[in-house]
C-alpha cells in the first residue's frame, strides 16, 4: 500500500505487514510521525502526530482537516 506523508508529500510503500494496522509510522524523509489506521489493506485514517519542525497554526489546521474518515 502506498501513502503520502501529509507533512512533506513524500510517497512511500507499506508492505503487507500493515494490511491490518493501527498506530504510528515515521516518514524517513522529513521525520514526521503519522498515525494511521488500515483495515483489510485499505487506509481508513491518516493524521500527523508530531512534526520534526515548527508548524504555523494555519498549516496545522489545514493538515488536521486532511484526515481521511
Secondary structure, DSSP 8 states (H G I E B T S, - for coil): -EEE-TTT--EEE--GGGTTEEEEEE-TTT--EEEEEEETTEEEEEEEEE-SS---HHHHHHHHTT---
